[in-house]
Amino acid sequence: MTFYEILVFIHIFSAILGMGPGFVMTPIAKKAANMTELRHAYALRNKLHQFVMIGGTLLLVTGLGMGFLNTYLFQQGWFWTSLVLFLLALASGPTVLVSSSKPIKALLKEHKGEDIPAEYFILSKRLFFYEHLINTLFLIIIALMITKPF
């Protein structure tokens, strides 16, 4: 195996490790029926987020590494489009997703009782919208990586 082939292997493995858990984070929280389940769902989401962060970092590093080894990739439209979409999705984490999840985390910490307050559903709708949007970006990136259309 060449170094480039090792990078491709790590890149594909990282996509599975990083993106896979990201696609199930929203459904996990949607299934909660009470506050105990909801708190557990967000604890699981937090653990899954660690995989997303590790996988995402490896994706960026290996993708750029492959580009530097085979500089023709930087001449490909699909490569640049994928990179820009990935950086956009990456930037949304500490900006949009953090600001959307902070009130939910506070609510989970402060709320007493087992009923899920109506405020949660309003807050989670906003968070889940952004998560779905980011997941859509990742699906577009995956399609670009597979088809290399331009």
Buried (B, 14 or more C-beta within 10 A) or exposed (E): EEEEEEBBEBBEBBBEBBBEBBBEBBEBBEEBEEBEBBBBBBEBBEEBBEBBBEBBEBBBBBBBBBBEEEEEBEEBEBBBBBBEBBEEBBEBBEEBBEEBBEBBEEBBEEBEEEEBEEEBEEBBEBBBEBBEEBBEBBEBBEEBBEEEEE
